[in-house]
Amino acid sequence: MSSSVTARAATFAQVLKRVFALSAPYFRSEEKWRARVMLLGIVALNLFYVYVAVLGNEWYGRFYDALQNKDSVAFWREVGVFGWIAFFNIAVQVLKFYVTQLLQLRWRAWMTRSYLSRWMADRTFYHLELARYAGKDGHTPDNPDQRIQEDMQIFTSATMTLSMGLLNAVVTLMSFIGLLWGLSGNFSLTFGGTTYQIVGAMVWVALGYSILGTVITHFIGRPLIRLNFTQQRYEADFRHHLVRVREYSEAIALDKGEKVEREQLDLRFGDVLRNYLLLIKQQKNLVTFTSFFGQAAVIFPFLVAGQQYFGGAFQLGHLMQIGSAFGKVQESLSWFVDNYDSVAVWRATTDRLTSFDDGMRAHTEREDGLQHSPSAMLQTDDLTVALPNGMPLLAGAALAVKPGDSVLLQGPSGSGKSTLFRSFAGIWPFSKGRIQVPDNVAFMPQRPYVPDGKLRDALTYPNPAADFTDDQLRQALTDALLPDLAARLDDSDAWSQKLSGGEQQRLAIARVLLKKPAWLFADEITSALDAKAESELYKRLSDTVHAAGGAMVSIAHRAAVGDFHNQRWTLVPQEEGTGTAGGARYRLNTSTAQPTAA
């Protein structure tokens, strides 16, 4: 066997292995018995559908013989038989469609929930994005939203359609090939003065015709797999940028960035159009051949068997049976020809889902270099914090914060202050060492997440609003200097668009005042507030955590914030070759905070 054939066989085996790996979990899940029964039902309906087709082929012979013999009694009898055949044909198709769609729906629902659970578990969604943008792994999946929303629908639908179509083709071939063999009789072929008798000639003709069509189809349509894969990626990138424009509409409008964003959208849409044009051209070539191939198959058996019919070898009904049986055999053998475009889309979708699955599995199986455990105080031991490219920002850090402390973390922009907080939270995968963090802790980013929907849900996020009374919610908003929102708890809106940056920060502070955590890590949480509001809210936050017996660690650039902290951590840049531990770019100095001069 040639190396190219071996490579193609290996690739086909890999595709089947990937499909099995994606499909098997559902049929082994808690829904396995219902799924298996429905699948067996679909298989049975396909088998019955082929049986009805065999009855139809036999009907062809009797019906056309009745026409040729001008036998009116037989004619009307066969019309009645056709009615029953048509009834069962329609009933089987409708039932098969319904059960197939129902199985696809349940399969997609289970698969989507399963992947959503894995994607959202252990902060996988966050780490995959970090790995992708860091460029550490060229195989990190892009656009997981498309994988979950679109690709799973395509995969489940295409897998059911193609697998049942292939089963139907195999069963049809097995049912009709013997019939066609018997109908063909012996075919005489004279060559070089010698006459040869070919047994089952129409079977060999159908086989040769289909093999030729399959080879040509594969040669023409092979690029479709790559083009479909690329098309899905370009479509997802274009849609992703549209969503970002919507999310950052205000910032783009204030910066007058419409022209730049339009150019970026045009570039991405240009990729979509260029690849789609290539896809159309390739599909045009494929459709041209398959259309010719299908039309020629209609007349081809009559061209081959017509000479015997006109010679009186058999009647019209026999000829029509040959044409019908040839069509079924040829159609079965040409399943690959007729479904090549669908197979290409399915193959591309399978590859995308497999890469997504592999990416999540690699994250789950990774060795975590950071040991995270609970404690009554914040304490680190031999903590190293690095960038995604491996460059250490801080190395060998031993830090401690006891209940009652207030620590202000400062340093140059980009020195890793927020990254250190991410390590404290246990979400930064590029850190190692040991961290002990108390329970009842809250982490506040500079830009809080404000979900759309009712205001009460945005205020209590991620806790259920039912955990708090309306009076508690209104009091938290008032204490966070948002009294105007206290009467709008049940209003639904896109709050991330309607509230200003300062209002969003105050809403995040209201969450903390509402939930009263003992430990608070605050990252530039008042950067959008005026000095008076900042001072008042910091005092309330400090009183809240200390009343609960905890501590506060803050990142802030404003000197006045230091009045609410009794310790200061400062990240100091280090020049290369200074002997910093682990070759880190920064050293962390600790000192007692000095109050701001009056």
Helices and strands as residue ranges (DSSP letters): H 3-27, H 32-68, H 72-120, G 121-123, H 124-134, H 144-146, I 147-151, H 152-184, E 186-191, E 194-199, H 201-221, H 223-247, H 249-254, H 258-310, H 316-333, H 335-338, H 340-365, E 370-374, E 378-386, E 392-397, E 400-401, E 406-410, H 417-425, E 431-437, E 441-444, E 453-454, H 455-460, G 465-467, H 470-479, G 483-485, E 492-493, H 495-498, H 501-515, E 519-523, H 531-547, E 551-555, G 559-564, E 567-573, G 581-583, E 586-592
